[in-house]
């Protein structure tokens, strides 16, 4: 090795030693600064609400995993105890009410087809009023009779032909006729408002009762210039009526908001959800719900509070799961499917009811078609007549309670008031939940809402089935 190479090597070694010494000095300074830095400072634990920590993703995943494991265990327990109870071939029989050896095989289907008659009759009466064939006062009286007859028809038919109907079949019929009742109420009342507006020549008032959702209008002042706007009485035709009957809304308007095209992927997704959802609900009902309800009869007959509580909690799981499936199936899948097919643009079928902090918020957000109908056709007309809001709210809950009872007592062919009382309890429960929300916090108000949903429904189901079993069966 030459002298130059040796000198270069010594120089590199010296540089490396110098850098190592510099690093050591930096580490010493860093250690000293860490020693000087305080370890403790004022702060809350992460589980304290005051800590403002919100990232609980891991715990949410843990909860879903735990629920999944518990659900799988319950499914295995159910299969081991009851075997496979799902029988798709019975579903058509259950829905249609078919019975072998009987001359009229499909009473539920026949009633569903007949539902067109009162709707067409309502249209004919409206046309007669518009052309002054009959007076408005007489026409309204006839319409009221037609509407009441519509909702009473399933009760009358069931009284004479009750043995030919299945529970699911007659429940479907009652639900369809109830929807028809609400739609015809809106149809008749809206046309009545239109006639009042024309006679009084109050254009603004008439507009308030009609829809401004025409394709080309820009403001109320330009509404007459819009060529696409339907005006009374040109709306009185079969096409307009049947569109309203099929549209996913309960409130009639002369002009509905429309979409310009059908989204094929969206439509196929909703169709698959409807088909799969119906089969899932029926399977859960056969496999899980029916055995749980049957096993609850004896504890209720014996008034054994411990066993009643155990059966209530056991029934709460399948009942709530089926209720959630029915909500998604009805309010998202089916109504969006109909809206897409009919180019119906208003898809506000539900709001974020799962975040409701009191009972009143839940009832105002979970079923928007019924809520909007109640506000438009019951609440506002009552308050406009000078009555208080509290009275209008009580009337709305009374009507809702009556039809909840109608959907249960009529199919069961026995009159009980458990569903009616359950609905009438909602106003005081709403007051309690509001007090809890203000005094304790919105989280506890939301817990009360979920508790009423999870525990209230299975309690009513067990009470109805207990009374039904006492009338038709002999408990063990």
VEXKE-23479 format. One record per residue (C-alpha): residue in three letters; y, z, x. Coordinates in steps of 0.1 Angstrom, whole numbers, plus 5000, padded with zeros to 4 digits. Layout:
ALAYZX;...
! end
This chain:
UNK500050005000;UNK503449905014;UNK506450135016;UNK508149954987;UNK505250014964;UNK505050384974;UNK508750434967;UNK508450264933;UNK505450484924;UNK507350804934;UNK510350684914;UNK508250634882;UNK506550974886;UNK509951134890;UNK511150964858;UNK508151074838;UNK508651434850;UNK512251424841;UNK511451294806;UNK508751564801;UNK511251824810;UNK513751684785;UNK511051684757;UNK510252044765;UNK513852144763;UNK514151964729;UNK511052144716;UNK512452484727;UNK515752414710;UNK513952304678;UNK511852624679;UNK514952834684;UNK516652664654;UNK513652724632;UNK513653084642;UNK517253114633;UNK516752934599;UNK516153174570;UNK512753144554;UNK513553294519;UNK516153174494;UNK516653224457;UNK514253004437;UNK511853024407;UNK508152964405;UNK507252614394;UNK505652734361;UNK508952894351;UNK511052674328;UNK514152774347;UNK512752604379;UNK513352264362;UNK510152134377;UNK508651864355;UNK505951684375;UNK502751814359;UNK500851484362;UNK497851654379;UNK497551914352;UNK497851644325;UNK494951454342;UNK492951774343;UNK493551834306;UNK492451484297;UNK489351514319;UNK488551854303;UNK488951714268;UNK486751424277;UNK484051644290;UNK484251874259;UNK484251564236;UNK481151424253;UNK479451764250;UNK480251784213;UNK478951434208;UNK475651514226;UNK475351834205;UNK475951634173;UNK473351374182;UNK470751634192;UNK471351834160;UNK471651554134;UNK470351244150;UNK471950904146;UNK473550904112;UNK475750594115;UNK474450324092;UNK476850014090;UNK474849864061;UNK475950154039;UNK479650094046;UNK479949804022;UNK478149993995;UNK480450294000;UNK483650083999;UNK482649863969;UNK480650113949;UNK477649883946;UNK474550033930;UNK471249853927;UNK470149783892;UNK473549803876;UNK475149503858;UNK478649563873;UNK478149583910;UNK481749593925;UNK484049803902;UNK486349883931;UNK486849513940;UNK487449433903;UNK490149693900;UNK491749563932;UNK491849213919;UNK493249333886;UNK496149493904;UNK497849153904;UNK498349183866;UNK500949463864;UNK502849303893;UNK503148963875;UNK503949143842;UNK506849313860;UNK508148973872;UNK507948833837;UNK509849123822;UNK512549083849;UNK512948713841;UNK513148793804;UNK515949043811;UNK517848793834;UNK517748523807;UNK518848763780;UNK515548723761;UNK515349103759;UNK518049363764;UNK518349543798;UNK517749873781;UNK514549753764;UNK513449573796;UNK513849893817;UNK511750093791;UNK509049833793;UNK509049843831;UNK508750213831;UNK505750193808;UNK504249933831;UNK504750133862;UNK503250453847;UNK500350253833;UNK499750113868;UNK499250443884;UNK497250573854;UNK494750293852;UNK492450423880;UNK492350763862;UNK491450603829;UNK488750363843;UNK487250643864;UNK487050863833;UNK484750603816;UNK482950443846;UNK483050723871;UNK479350703880;UNK479750353893;UNK482350433919;UNK481950583954;UNK484450823968;UNK485650583994;UNK485850303969;UNK487850483943;UNK490050643970;UNK490950293983;UNK491650183947;UNK493950483941;UNK495750423974;UNK496350053966;UNK497550133930;UNK499850403944;UNK501350163968;UNK501749913940;UNK503450183919;UNK506050253947;UNK506649883953;UNK507149803916;UNK509550103913;UNK511549963941;UNK511349603927;UNK512549703892;UNK515249943904;UNK516649693930;UNK516849413904;UNK518549663880;UNK521149743907;UNK521749373911;UNK522349323874;UNK524749623874;UNK526649473903;UNK526949133886;UNK528149283853;UNK530749513870;UNK531749233894;UNK531649483922;UNK530549263951;UNK530649533977;UNK528449763956;UNK526049483949;UNK525749403986;UNK525049763994;UNK521949743973;UNK520749413987;UNK519749314022;UNK522149154046;UNK519349034068;UNK519848654063;UNK519248434093;UNK522748294096;UNK525148554083;UNK527648724106;UNK529548964084;UNK529949074048;UNK532848844044;UNK530748544054;UNK527748634032;UNK528648384004;UNK528848104029;UNK525248164042;UNK523047894028;UNK519848094035;UNK520748404015;UNK518848453982;UNK520948593954;UNK519948743920;UNK518348603898;UNK517048333921;UNK514748583937;UNK512648613905;UNK509748393913;UNK506048443923;UNK506548353959;UNK509248623964;UNK507148873945;UNK503848823964;UNK505648823997;UNK507049163989;UNK503649293977;UNK502049184010;UNK504949284032;UNK504649604052;UNK507449784033;UNK507849984001;UNK511549893996;UNK512349563979;UNK515249353992;UNK516249003982;UNK516448894019;UNK514149044045;UNK514649014083;UNK512348734096;UNK510848644130;UNK510848284141;UNK507248264153;UNK503848434153;UNK502848584186;UNK499148484189;UNK498148744215;UNK499849024197;UNK498148914164;UNK494748894180;UNK495149244196;UNK496149394162;UNK493249224145;UNK490749354170;UNK492249704166;UNK491849684129;UNK488249574130;UNK487249824157;UNK489250104142;UNK487650074108;UNK484250084123;UNK485150374145;UNK486550584117;UNK483550524094;UNK481150604123;UNK483050934130;UNK483051014093;UNK479350964090;UNK478251114122;UNK480651404127;UNK482751484096;UNK480151494068;UNK477851744086;UNK480751974095;UNK482051974060;UNK478552044045;UNK477952334068;UNK481152494057;UNK480152544021;UNK478052864025;UNK480653054046;UNK483252974020;UNK480953083992;UNK480153414009;UNK483853464020;UNK482753544055;UNK486053534073;UNK484453504108;UNK482153224099;UNK484953054078;UNK487253064109;UNK484452924131;UNK483852644106;UNK487552574103;UNK487952544140;UNK484852334143;UNK485952094115;UNK489452074130;UNK488351864159;UNK486751564141;UNK489251584113;UNK492251564136;UNK490651284157;UNK489951084125;UNK493551154113;UNK494951024146;UNK492750714144;UNK493850644109;UNK497450684118;UNK497250434146;UNK495050204126;UNK497350204095;UNK500850234109;UNK500550044141;UNK497649804139;UNK497449704102;UNK501149704094;UNK502049514126;UNK499249264117;UNK500749204083;UNK504249194097;UNK503248934122;UNK501448714097;UNK504448734073;UNK507148694099;UNK508449044089;UNK510849154116;UNK511449524108;UNK508549704125;UNK509950054123;UNK506850204107;UNK507050534125;UNK509250734149;UNK508250984176;UNK506851234152;UNK504751384180;UNK507951534195;UNK509051684162;UNK510552034167;UNK510252144131;UNK508352044100;UNK511351864084;UNK511651634114;UNK507951544112;UNK508151444076;UNK511251234083;UNK509651044112;UNK505851004108;UNK505750774078;UNK508950564077;UNK508050334048;UNK507550624025;UNK510550824039;UNK512850524035;UNK511650463999;UNK512150833990;UNK515650844004;UNK516650513988;UNK515050553954;UNK514950923948;UNK517151123971;UNK520350913971;UNK520250843933;UNK519951213926;UNK522751313949;UNK524951033936;UNK524551183901;UNK526251503914;UNK523251713921;UNK522751913954;UNK520851783984;UNK518552083982;UNK517551983947;UNK517051623957;UNK514851733986;UNK512751953963;UNK512251663939;UNK511151443968;UNK508551693979;UNK507451743943;UNK506751373939;UNK505051363973;UNK502951663964;UNK501951513931;UNK500651193947;UNK498851373975;UNK496951563948;UNK496451233929;UNK494751073960;UNK492351363962;UNK491651493927;UNK491251153911;UNK488551033935;UNK486751363933;UNK487051363895;UNK488151723894;UNK491651863891;UNK492552113919;UNK495952193932;UNK495252263969;UNK496951943982;UNK499851993958;UNK500252353970;UNK499952244006;UNK502852004001;UNK505052243982;UNK504552494011;UNK506152254034;UNK509852334025;UNK509552704033;UNK507452624064;UNK510152384074;UNK512752664072;UNK510452894093;UNK509952624120;UNK513752564121;UNK514352934127;UNK511652944154;UNK513252634170;UNK516752804171;UNK515653154181;UNK512753084204;UNK512952724215;UNK512152364206;UNK508752384223;UNK507552654199;UNK508752454170;UNK506752164182;UNK503652394185;UNK504152494149;UNK504152134138;UNK500952054157;UNK499252374144;UNK500052284108;UNK498551934114;UNK495452054132;UNK494552354110;UNK496152274076;UNK494151954068;UNK490652084075;UNK491352394055;UNK492252184025;UNK489251964030;UNK486852264031;UNK488452414000;UNK488052083981;UNK484452033992;UNK483552393984;UNK484752343948;UNK483052003946;UNK479752143959;UNK479952433933;UNK480252173905;UNK477651923917;UNK475252113940;UNK473752453944;UNK474752623977;UNK471952773997;
! end
